[in-house]
């Protein structure tokens, strides 16, 4: 797919900034951006890319994969 345009990028950045500040202030987990890969199914494997992700400390501790997230985040868009 072609890259997104600047309006999309601006909204993505604003969401990540506001959400990231809140999550950091309350030590809730981690916010990630940049088409984060999330494994949604195995055999056949399926991966979804998300613009912005929030994953709690509890779920982050269960992640085993080095690349894509293999534990679903609480929020992704």
PDB file of N, CA, C and O in Angstrom:
ATOM      1  N   UNK A   1       0.835  -1.178   0.000  1.00  0.00           N
ATOM      2  CA  UNK A   1       0.000   0.000   0.000  1.00  0.00           C
ATOM      3  C   UNK A   1       0.884   1.248   0.000  1.00  0.00           C
ATOM      4  O   UNK A   1       1.994   1.223   0.533  1.00  0.00           O
ATOM      5  N   UNK A   2       0.400   2.326  -0.590  1.00  0.00           N
ATOM      6  CA  UNK A   2       1.180   3.557  -0.595  1.00  0.00           C
ATOM      7  C   UNK A   2       1.224   4.185   0.802  1.00  0.00           C
ATOM      8  O   UNK A   2       0.347   3.932   1.629  1.00  0.00           O
ATOM      9  N   UNK A   3       2.236   4.994   1.056  1.00  0.00           N
ATOM     10  CA  UNK A   3       2.303   5.674   2.359  1.00  0.00           C
ATOM     11  C   UNK A   3       1.088   6.566   2.574  1.00  0.00           C
ATOM     12  O   UNK A   3       0.439   6.999   1.622  1.00  0.00           O
ATOM     13  N   UNK A   4       0.795   6.830   3.834  1.00  0.00           N
ATOM     14  CA  UNK A   4      -0.311   7.723   4.159  1.00  0.00           C
ATOM     15  C   UNK A   4       0.099   9.167   3.904  1.00  0.00           C
ATOM     16  O   UNK A   4       1.281   9.472   3.743  1.00  0.00           O
ATOM     17  N   UNK A   5      -0.885  10.039   3.870  1.00  0.00           N
ATOM     18  CA  UNK A   5      -0.615  11.454   3.656  1.00  0.00           C
ATOM     19  C   UNK A   5      -0.327  12.181   4.960  1.00  0.00           C
ATOM     20  O   UNK A   5      -0.407  11.608   6.047  1.00  0.00           O
ATOM     21  N   UNK A   6       0.006  13.447   4.824  1.00  0.00           N
ATOM     22  CA  UNK A   6       0.382  14.217   6.002  1.00  0.00           C
ATOM     23  C   UNK A   6      -0.764  14.431   6.994  1.00  0.00           C
ATOM     24  O   UNK A   6      -0.487  14.488   8.193  1.00  0.00           O
ATOM     25  N   UNK A   7      -2.032  14.553   6.583  1.00  0.00           N
ATOM     26  CA  UNK A   7      -3.088  14.674   7.604  1.00  0.00           C
ATOM     27  C   UNK A   7      -3.155  13.443   8.512  1.00  0.00           C
ATOM     28  O   UNK A   7      -3.296  13.562   9.730  1.00  0.00           O
ATOM     29  N   UNK A   8      -3.053  12.269   7.905  1.00  0.00           N
ATOM     30  CA  UNK A   8      -3.054  11.025   8.683  1.00  0.00           C
ATOM     31  C   UNK A   8      -1.867  10.995   9.637  1.00  0.00           C
ATOM     32  O   UNK A   8      -2.012  10.650  10.810  1.00  0.00           O
ATOM     33  N   UNK A   9      -0.700  11.354   9.130  1.00  0.00           N
ATOM     34  CA  UNK A   9       0.514  11.341   9.952  1.00  0.00           C
ATOM     35  C   UNK A   9       0.404  12.311  11.124  1.00  0.00           C
ATOM     36  O   UNK A   9       0.875  12.014  12.222  1.00  0.00           O
ATOM     37  N   UNK A  10      -0.207  13.455  10.900  1.00  0.00           N
ATOM     38  CA  UNK A  10      -0.373  14.449  11.960  1.00  0.00           C
ATOM     39  C   UNK A  10      -1.298  13.932  13.053  1.00  0.00           C
ATOM     40  O   UNK A  10      -1.013  14.090  14.240  1.00  0.00           O
ATOM     41  N   UNK A  11      -2.394  13.320  12.658  1.00  0.00           N
ATOM     42  CA  UNK A  11      -3.323  12.754  13.637  1.00  0.00           C
ATOM     43  C   UNK A  11      -2.661  11.625  14.414  1.00  0.00           C
ATOM     44  O   UNK A  11      -2.789  11.548  15.636  1.00  0.00           O
ATOM     45  N   UNK A  12      -1.958  10.757  13.712  1.00  0.00           N
ATOM     46  CA  UNK A  12      -1.247   9.648  14.360  1.00  0.00           C
ATOM     47  C   UNK A  12      -0.260  10.166  15.400  1.00  0.00           C
ATOM     48  O   UNK A  12      -0.189   9.643  16.512  1.00  0.00           O
ATOM     49  N   UNK A  13       0.500  11.195  15.036  1.00  0.00           N
ATOM     50  CA  UNK A  13       1.487  11.767  15.958  1.00  0.00           C
ATOM     51  C   UNK A  13       0.811  12.378  17.180  1.00  0.00           C
ATOM     52  O   UNK A  13       1.286  12.204  18.303  1.00  0.00           O
ATOM     53  N   UNK A  14      -0.286  13.088  16.973  1.00  0.00           N
ATOM     54  CA  UNK A  14      -0.990  13.714  18.095  1.00  0.00           C
ATOM     55  C   UNK A  14      -1.572  12.681  19.048  1.00  0.00           C
ATOM     56  O   UNK A  14      -1.475  12.831  20.266  1.00  0.00           O
ATOM     57  N   UNK A  15      -2.177  11.635  18.497  1.00  0.00           N
ATOM     58  CA  UNK A  15      -2.724  10.566  19.331  1.00  0.00           C
ATOM     59  C   UNK A  15      -1.613   9.903  20.136  1.00  0.00           C
ATOM     60  O   UNK A  15      -1.752   9.697  21.342  1.00  0.00           O
ATOM     61  N   UNK A  16      -0.517   9.574  19.471  1.00  0.00           N
ATOM     62  CA  UNK A  16       0.604   8.913  20.146  1.00  0.00           C
ATOM     63  C   UNK A  16       1.206   9.807  21.224  1.00  0.00           C
ATOM     64  O   UNK A  16       1.564   9.322  22.298  1.00  0.00           O
ATOM     65  N   UNK A  17       1.320  11.088  20.956  1.00  0.00           N
ATOM     66  CA  UNK A  17       1.901  12.016  21.929  1.00  0.00           C
ATOM     67  C   UNK A  17       1.030  12.123  23.176  1.00  0.00           C
ATOM     68  O   UNK A  17       1.522  11.978  24.295  1.00  0.00           O
ATOM     69  N   UNK A  18      -0.254  12.376  22.987  1.00  0.00           N
ATOM     70  CA  UNK A  18      -1.153  12.525  24.136  1.00  0.00           C
ATOM     71  C   UNK A  18      -1.281  11.224  24.924  1.00  0.00           C
ATOM     72  O   UNK A  18      -1.185  11.220  26.151  1.00  0.00           O
ATOM     73  N   UNK A  19      -1.498  10.129  24.211  1.00  0.00           N
ATOM     74  CA  UNK A  19      -1.617   8.831  24.873  1.00  0.00           C
ATOM     75  C   UNK A  19      -0.308   8.453  25.559  1.00  0.00           C
ATOM     76  O   UNK A  19      -0.310   7.966  26.689  1.00  0.00           O
ATOM     77  N   UNK A  20       0.807   8.680  24.871  1.00  0.00           N
ATOM     78  CA  UNK A  20       2.113   8.359  25.438  1.00  0.00           C
ATOM     79  C   UNK A  20       2.415   9.131  26.711  1.00  0.00           C
ATOM     80  O   UNK A  20       2.954   8.571  27.665  1.00  0.00           O
ATOM     81  N   UNK A  21       2.073  10.408  26.731  1.00  0.00           N
ATOM     82  CA  UNK A  21       2.295  11.216  27.938  1.00  0.00           C
ATOM     83  C   UNK A  21       1.486  10.687  29.109  1.00  0.00           C
ATOM     84  O   UNK A  21       1.998  10.588  30.225  1.00  0.00           O
ATOM     85  N   UNK A  22       0.219  10.345  28.863  1.00  0.00           N
ATOM     86  CA  UNK A  22      -0.635   9.810  29.925  1.00  0.00           C
ATOM     87  C   UNK A  22      -0.102   8.469  30.437  1.00  0.00           C
ATOM     88  O   UNK A  22      -0.001   8.249  31.644  1.00  0.00           O
ATOM     89  N   UNK A  23       0.234   7.587  29.511  1.00  0.00           N
ATOM     90  CA  UNK A  23       0.726   6.254  29.883  1.00  0.00           C
ATOM     91  C   UNK A  23       2.027   6.360  30.673  1.00  0.00           C
ATOM     92  O   UNK A  23       2.215   5.648  31.660  1.00  0.00           O
ATOM     93  N   UNK A  24       2.922   7.244  30.243  1.00  0.00           N
ATOM     94  CA  UNK A  24       4.197   7.418  30.946  1.00  0.00           C
ATOM     95  C   UNK A  24       3.986   8.011  32.333  1.00  0.00           C
ATOM     96  O   UNK A  24       4.601   7.564  33.301  1.00  0.00           O
ATOM     97  N   UNK A  25       3.119   9.014  32.433  1.00  0.00           N
ATOM     98  CA  UNK A  25       2.857   9.668  33.713  1.00  0.00           C
ATOM     99  C   UNK A  25       2.319   8.684  34.745  1.00  0.00           C
ATOM    100  O   UNK A  25       2.621   8.797  35.933  1.00  0.00           O
ATOM    101  N   UNK A  26       1.530   7.728  34.296  1.00  0.00           N
ATOM    102  CA  UNK A  26       0.910   6.769  35.208  1.00  0.00           C
ATOM    103  C   UNK A  26       1.594   5.399  35.190  1.00  0.00           C
ATOM    104  O   UNK A  26       1.109   4.455  35.814  1.00  0.00           O
ATOM    105  N   UNK A  27       2.717   5.290  34.477  1.00  0.00           N
ATOM    106  CA  UNK A  27       3.498   4.044  34.397  1.00  0.00           C
ATOM    107  C   UNK A  27       2.600   2.845  34.070  1.00  0.00           C
ATOM    108  O   UNK A  27       2.640   1.821  34.753  1.00  0.00           O
ATOM    109  N   UNK A  28       1.791   2.989  33.015  1.00  0.00           N
ATOM    110  CA  UNK A  28       0.815   1.958  32.670  1.00  0.00           C
ATOM    111  C   UNK A  28       1.327   0.903  31.706  1.00  0.00           C
ATOM    112  O   UNK A  28       0.809  -0.213  31.682  1.00  0.00           O
ATOM    113  N   UNK A  29       2.330   1.234  30.917  1.00  0.00           N
ATOM    114  CA  UNK A  29       2.812   0.307  29.905  1.00  0.00           C
ATOM    115  C   UNK A  29       3.597   1.041  28.853  1.00  0.00           C
ATOM    116  O   UNK A  29       4.457   1.862  29.173  1.00  0.00           O
ATOM    117  N   UNK A  30       3.306   0.751  27.580  1.00  0.00           N
ATOM    118  CA  UNK A  30       4.071   1.333  26.486  1.00  0.00           C
ATOM    119  C   UNK A  30       3.144   1.709  25.333  1.00  0.00           C
ATOM    120  O   UNK A  30       2.176   1.008  25.042  1.00  0.00           O
ATOM    121  N   UNK A  31       3.459   2.827  24.684  1.00  0.00           N
ATOM    122  CA  UNK A  31       2.791   3.253  23.463  1.00  0.00           C
ATOM    123  C   UNK A  31       3.793   3.103  22.333  1.00  0.00           C
ATOM    124  O   UNK A  31       4.949   3.504  22.469  1.00  0.00           O
ATOM    125  N   UNK A  32       3.357   2.526  21.214  1.00  0.00           N
ATOM    126  CA  UNK A  32       4.232   2.292  20.067  1.00  0.00           C
ATOM    127  C   UNK A  32       3.577   2.833  18.808  1.00  0.00           C
ATOM    128  O   UNK A  32       2.351   2.882  18.713  1.00  0.00           O
ATOM    129  N   UNK A  33       4.387   3.237  17.849  1.00  0.00           N
ATOM    130  CA  UNK A  33       3.897   3.718  16.557  1.00  0.00           C
ATOM    131  C   UNK A  33       4.708   3.082  15.442  1.00  0.00           C
ATOM    132  O   UNK A  33       5.664   2.346  15.688  1.00  0.00           O
ATOM    133  N   UNK A  34       4.304   3.383  14.198  1.00  0.00           N
ATOM    134  CA  UNK A  34       5.115   2.955  13.061  1.00  0.00           C
ATOM    135  C   UNK A  34       4.702   1.627  12.466  1.00  0.00           C
ATOM    136  O   UNK A  34       5.554   0.792  12.160  1.00  0.00           O
ATOM    137  N   UNK A  35       3.404   1.419  12.298  1.00  0.00           N
ATOM    138  CA  UNK A  35       2.919   0.159  11.709  1.00  0.00           C
ATOM    139  C   UNK A  35       3.384  -1.045  12.526  1.00  0.00           C
ATOM    140  O   UNK A  35       3.992  -1.976  11.996  1.00  0.00           O
ATOM    141  N   UNK A  36       3.093  -1.010  13.807  1.00  0.00           N
ATOM    142  CA  UNK A  36       3.453  -2.098  14.710  1.00  0.00           C
ATOM    143  C   UNK A  36       2.763  -3.377  14.251  1.00  0.00           C
ATOM    144  O   UNK A  36       1.545  -3.395  14.075  1.00  0.00           O
ATOM    145  N   UNK A  37       3.524  -4.436  14.057  1.00  0.00           N
ATOM    146  CA  UNK A  37       2.963  -5.717  13.641  1.00  0.00           C
ATOM    147  C   UNK A  37       2.401  -6.475  14.827  1.00  0.00           C
ATOM    148  O   UNK A  37       3.076  -6.644  15.843  1.00  0.00           O
ATOM    149  N   UNK A  38       1.156  -6.935  14.694  1.00  0.00           N
ATOM    150  CA  UNK A  38       0.485  -7.699  15.742  1.00  0.00           C
ATOM    151  C   UNK A  38       0.021  -9.014  15.132  1.00  0.00           C
ATOM    152  O   UNK A  38      -0.736  -9.020  14.161  1.00  0.00           O
ATOM    153  N   UNK A  39       0.469 -10.118  15.695  1.00  0.00           N
ATOM    154  CA  UNK A  39       0.050 -11.431  15.216  1.00  0.00           C
ATOM    155  C   UNK A  39      -1.393 -11.651  15.659  1.00  0.00           C
ATOM    156  O   UNK A  39      -1.698 -11.625  16.852  1.00  0.00           O
ATOM    157  N   UNK A  40      -2.277 -11.868  14.684  1.00  0.00           N
ATOM    158  CA  UNK A  40      -3.693 -12.068  15.002  1.00  0.00           C
ATOM    159  C   UNK A  40      -4.133 -13.515  14.833  1.00  0.00           C
ATOM    160  O   UNK A  40      -5.202 -13.902  15.304  1.00  0.00           O
ATOM    161  N   UNK A  41      -3.302 -14.322  14.157  1.00  0.00           N
ATOM    162  CA  UNK A  41      -3.677 -15.717  13.926  1.00  0.00           C
ATOM    163  C   UNK A  41      -2.437 -16.510  13.536  1.00  0.00           C
ATOM    164  O   UNK A  41      -1.524 -15.985  12.899  1.00  0.00           O
ATOM    165  N   UNK A  42      -2.417 -17.786  13.929  1.00  0.00           N
ATOM    166  CA  UNK A  42      -1.377 -18.718  13.515  1.00  0.00           C
ATOM    167  C   UNK A  42      -1.994 -19.815  12.636  1.00  0.00           C
ATOM    168  O   UNK A  42      -3.154 -20.187  12.810  1.00  0.00           O
ATOM    169  N   UNK A  43      -1.210 -20.314  11.708  1.00  0.00           N
ATOM    170  CA  UNK A  43      -1.572 -21.439  10.843  1.00  0.00           C
ATOM    171  C   UNK A  43      -2.928 -21.288  10.168  1.00  0.00           C
ATOM    172  O   UNK A  43      -3.852 -21.985  10.587  1.00  0.00           O
ATOM    173  N   UNK A  44      -3.125 -20.477   9.205  1.00  0.00           N
ATOM    174  CA  UNK A  44      -2.090 -19.670   8.568  1.00  0.00           C
ATOM    175  C   UNK A  44      -1.833 -18.394   9.364  1.00  0.00           C
ATOM    176  O   UNK A  44      -2.737 -17.831   9.982  1.00  0.00           O
ATOM    177  N   UNK A  45      -0.589 -17.961   9.332  1.00  0.00           N
ATOM    178  CA  UNK A  45      -0.206 -16.765  10.070  1.00  0.00           C
ATOM    179  C   UNK A  45      -0.844 -15.523   9.463  1.00  0.00           C
ATOM    180  O   UNK A  45      -0.946 -15.382   8.245  1.00  0.00           O
ATOM    181  N   UNK A  46      -1.264 -14.640  10.335  1.00  0.00           N
ATOM    182  CA  UNK A  46      -1.845 -13.370   9.918  1.00  0.00           C
ATOM    183  C   UNK A  46      -1.317 -12.281  10.836  1.00  0.00           C
ATOM    184  O   UNK A  46      -1.310 -12.439  12.057  1.00  0.00           O
ATOM    185  N   UNK A  47      -0.875 -11.174  10.246  1.00  0.00           N
ATOM    186  CA  UNK A  47      -0.326 -10.054  11.008  1.00  0.00           C
ATOM    187  C   UNK A  47      -1.052  -8.789  10.587  1.00  0.00           C
ATOM    188  O   UNK A  47      -1.260  -8.545   9.398  1.00  0.00           O
ATOM    189  N   UNK A  48      -1.433  -7.993  11.569  1.00  0.00           N
ATOM    190  CA  UNK A  48      -2.065  -6.709  11.297  1.00  0.00           C
ATOM    191  C   UNK A  48      -1.114  -5.602  11.707  1.00  0.00           C
ATOM    192  O   UNK A  48      -0.466  -5.695  12.750  1.00  0.00           O
ATOM    193  N   UNK A  49      -1.021  -4.547  10.893  1.00  0.00           N
ATOM    194  CA  UNK A  49      -0.182  -3.394  11.213  1.00  0.00           C
ATOM    195  C   UNK A  49      -1.024  -2.298  11.825  1.00  0.00           C
ATOM    196  O   UNK A  49      -2.092  -1.979  11.304  1.00  0.00           O
ATOM    197  N   UNK A  50      -0.565  -1.712  12.922  1.00  0.00           N
ATOM    198  CA  UNK A  50      -1.309  -0.661  13.609  1.00  0.00           C
ATOM    199  C   UNK A  50      -0.487   0.626  13.641  1.00  0.00           C
ATOM    200  O   UNK A  50       0.730   0.597  13.818  1.00  0.00           O
ATOM    201  N   UNK A  51      -1.170   1.747  13.469  1.00  0.00           N
ATOM    202  CA  UNK A  51      -0.504   3.050  13.525  1.00  0.00           C
ATOM    203  C   UNK A  51      -0.037   3.381  14.936  1.00  0.00           C
ATOM    204  O   UNK A  51       1.102   3.803  15.141  1.00  0.00           O
ATOM    205  N   UNK A  52      -0.929   3.186  15.911  1.00  0.00           N
ATOM    206  CA  UNK A  52      -0.645   3.496  17.317  1.00  0.00           C
ATOM    207  C   UNK A  52      -1.136   2.331  18.159  1.00  0.00           C
ATOM    208  O   UNK A  52      -2.231   1.812  17.941  1.00  0.00           O
ATOM    209  N   UNK A  53      -0.319   1.926  19.119  1.00  0.00           N
ATOM    210  CA  UNK A  53      -0.634   0.790  19.992  1.00  0.00           C
ATOM    211  C   UNK A  53      -0.394   1.190  21.439  1.00  0.00           C
ATOM    212  O   UNK A  53       0.586   1.869  21.747  1.00  0.00           O
ATOM    213  N   UNK A  54      -1.297   0.764  22.337  1.00  0.00           N
ATOM    214  CA  UNK A  54      -1.027   0.798  23.776  1.00  0.00           C
ATOM    215  C   UNK A  54      -1.064  -0.631  24.265  1.00  0.00           C
ATOM    216  O   UNK A  54      -2.021  -1.365  24.015  1.00  0.00           O
ATOM    217  N   UNK A  55      -0.006  -1.021  24.971  1.00  0.00           N
ATOM    218  CA  UNK A  55       0.033  -2.339  25.603  1.00  0.00           C
ATOM    219  C   UNK A  55       0.457  -2.153  27.053  1.00  0.00           C
ATOM    220  O   UNK A  55       1.459  -1.501  27.345  1.00  0.00           O
ATOM    221  N   UNK A  56      -0.324  -2.738  27.953  1.00  0.00           N
ATOM    222  CA  UNK A  56      -0.070  -2.590  29.386  1.00  0.00           C
ATOM    223  C   UNK A  56       1.186  -3.347  29.806  1.00  0.00           C
ATOM    224  O   UNK A  56       1.669  -4.231  29.099  1.00  0.00           O
ATOM    225  N   UNK A  57       1.697  -2.976  30.967  1.00  0.00           N
ATOM    226  CA  UNK A  57       2.866  -3.671  31.522  1.00  0.00           C
ATOM    227  C   UNK A  57       2.583  -5.166  31.699  1.00  0.00           C
ATOM    228  O   UNK A  57       3.461  -5.997  31.469  1.00  0.00           O
ATOM    229  N   UNK A  58       1.351  -5.504  32.111  1.00  0.00           N
ATOM    230  CA  UNK A  58       0.994  -6.909  32.334  1.00  0.00           C
ATOM    231  C   UNK A  58       1.069  -7.704  31.036  1.00  0.00           C
ATOM    232  O   UNK A  58       1.633  -8.798  31.008  1.00  0.00           O
ATOM    233  N   UNK A  59       0.506  -7.161  29.964  1.00  0.00           N
ATOM    234  CA  UNK A  59       0.557  -7.878  28.691  1.00  0.00           C
ATOM    235  C   UNK A  59       1.944  -7.841  28.079  1.00  0.00           C
ATOM    236  O   UNK A  59       2.376  -8.811  27.456  1.00  0.00           O
ATOM    237  N   UNK A  60       2.643  -6.735  28.251  1.00  0.00           N
ATOM    238  CA  UNK A  60       3.996  -6.620  27.716  1.00  0.00           C
ATOM    239  C   UNK A  60       4.921  -7.682  28.322  1.00  0.00           C
ATOM    240  O   UNK A  60       5.817  -8.183  27.643  1.00  0.00           O
ATOM    241  N   UNK A  61       4.711  -8.017  29.571  1.00  0.00           N
ATOM    242  CA  UNK A  61       5.526  -9.047  30.243  1.00  0.00           C
ATOM    243  C   UNK A  61       5.301 -10.430  29.634  1.00  0.00           C
ATOM    244  O   UNK A  61       6.142 -11.315  29.790  1.00  0.00           O
ATOM    245  N   UNK A  62       4.176 -10.627  28.942  1.00  0.00           N
ATOM    246  CA  UNK A  62       3.879 -11.926  28.328  1.00  0.00           C
ATOM    247  C   UNK A  62       4.379 -12.052  26.896  1.00  0.00           C
ATOM    248  O   UNK A  62       4.329 -13.139  26.320  1.00  0.00           O
ATOM    249  N   UNK A  63       4.865 -10.948  26.308  1.00  0.00           N
ATOM    250  CA  UNK A  63       5.351 -10.980  24.928  1.00  0.00           C
ATOM    251  C   UNK A  63       6.584 -11.870  24.848  1.00  0.00           C
ATOM    252  O   UNK A  63       7.518 -11.717  25.636  1.00  0.00           O
ATOM    253  N   UNK A  64       6.587 -12.808  23.890  1.00  0.00           N
ATOM    254  CA  UNK A  64       7.714 -13.717  23.726  1.00  0.00           C
ATOM    255  C   UNK A  64       8.439 -13.517  22.406  1.00  0.00           C
ATOM    256  O   UNK A  64       9.617 -13.854  22.292  1.00  0.00           O
ATOM    257  N   UNK A  65       7.757 -12.978  21.413  1.00  0.00           N
ATOM    258  CA  UNK A  65       8.357 -12.801  20.093  1.00  0.00           C
ATOM    259  C   UNK A  65       9.322 -11.624  20.087  1.00  0.00           C
ATOM    260  O   UNK A  65       9.143 -10.659  20.829  1.00  0.00           O
ATOM    261  N   UNK A  66      10.335 -11.711  19.255  1.00  0.00           N
ATOM    262  CA  UNK A  66      11.305 -10.625  19.105  1.00  0.00           C
ATOM    263  C   UNK A  66      10.844  -9.584  18.107  1.00  0.00           C
ATOM    264  O   UNK A  66      11.258  -8.428  18.189  1.00  0.00           O
ATOM    265  N   UNK A  67      10.006  -9.962  17.178  1.00  0.00           N
ATOM    266  CA  UNK A  67       9.570  -9.050  16.123  1.00  0.00           C
ATOM    267  C   UNK A  67       8.171  -8.529  16.380  1.00  0.00           C
ATOM    268  O   UNK A  67       7.992  -7.550  17.104  1.00  0.00           O
ATOM    269  N   UNK A  68       7.172  -9.182  15.786  1.00  0.00           N
ATOM    270  CA  UNK A  68       5.787  -8.761  15.944  1.00  0.00           C
ATOM    271  C   UNK A  68       5.290  -9.050  17.358  1.00  0.00           C
ATOM    272  O   UNK A  68       5.784  -9.952  18.033  1.00  0.00           O
ATOM    273  N   UNK A  69       4.298  -8.263  17.793  1.00  0.00           N
ATOM    274  CA  UNK A  69       3.672  -8.541  19.082  1.00  0.00           C
ATOM    275  C   UNK A  69       2.883  -9.844  18.976  1.00  0.00           C
ATOM    276  O   UNK A  69       2.081 -10.017  18.058  1.00  0.00           O
ATOM    277  N   UNK A  70       3.111 -10.751  19.907  1.00  0.00           N
ATOM    278  CA  UNK A  70       2.365 -12.007  19.912  1.00  0.00           C
ATOM    279  C   UNK A  70       1.339 -12.036  21.045  1.00  0.00           C
ATOM    280  O   UNK A  70       0.726 -13.070  21.309  1.00  0.00           O
ATOM    281  N   UNK A  71       1.160 -10.903  21.706  1.00  0.00           N
ATOM    282  CA  UNK A  71       0.137 -10.704  22.729  1.00  0.00           C
ATOM    283  C   UNK A  71      -0.675  -9.501  22.281  1.00  0.00           C
ATOM    284  O   UNK A  71      -0.091  -8.469  21.952  1.00  0.00           O
ATOM    285  N   UNK A  72      -1.998  -9.593  22.255  1.00  0.00           N
ATOM    286  CA  UNK A  72      -2.780  -8.458  21.771  1.00  0.00           C
ATOM    287  C   UNK A  72      -2.703  -7.256  22.704  1.00  0.00           C
ATOM    288  O   UNK A  72      -2.840  -7.404  23.918  1.00  0.00           O
ATOM    289  N   UNK A  73      -2.488  -6.088  22.156  1.00  0.00           N
ATOM    290  CA  UNK A  73      -2.489  -4.873  22.985  1.00  0.00           C
ATOM    291  C   UNK A  73      -3.925  -4.505  23.360  1.00  0.00           C
ATOM    292  O   UNK A  73      -4.881  -4.970  22.740  1.00  0.00           O
ATOM    293  N   UNK A  74      -4.058  -3.663  24.383  1.00  0.00           N
ATOM    294  CA  UNK A  74      -5.384  -3.218  24.786  1.00  0.00           C
ATOM    295  C   UNK A  74      -5.998  -2.258  23.762  1.00  0.00           C
ATOM    296  O   UNK A  74      -7.215  -2.233  23.582  1.00  0.00           O
ATOM    297  N   UNK A  75      -5.165  -1.483  23.105  1.00  0.00           N
ATOM    298  CA  UNK A  75      -5.665  -0.496  22.154  1.00  0.00           C
ATOM    299  C   UNK A  75      -4.762  -0.473  20.941  1.00  0.00           C
ATOM    300  O   UNK A  75      -3.539  -0.415  21.067  1.00  0.00           O
ATOM    301  N   UNK A  76      -5.365  -0.520  19.766  1.00  0.00           N
ATOM    302  CA  UNK A  76      -4.597  -0.319  18.539  1.00  0.00           C
ATOM    303  C   UNK A  76      -5.508   0.306  17.493  1.00  0.00           C
ATOM    304  O   UNK A  76      -6.708   0.041  17.420  1.00  0.00           O
ATOM    305  N   UNK A  77      -4.881   1.138  16.700  1.00  0.00           N
ATOM    306  CA  UNK A  77      -5.616   1.827  15.647  1.00  0.00           C
ATOM    307  C   UNK A  77      -4.810   1.855  14.390  1.00  0.00           C
ATOM    308  O   UNK A  77      -5.261   2.395  13.380  1.00  0.00           O
TER     309      UNK A  77
END
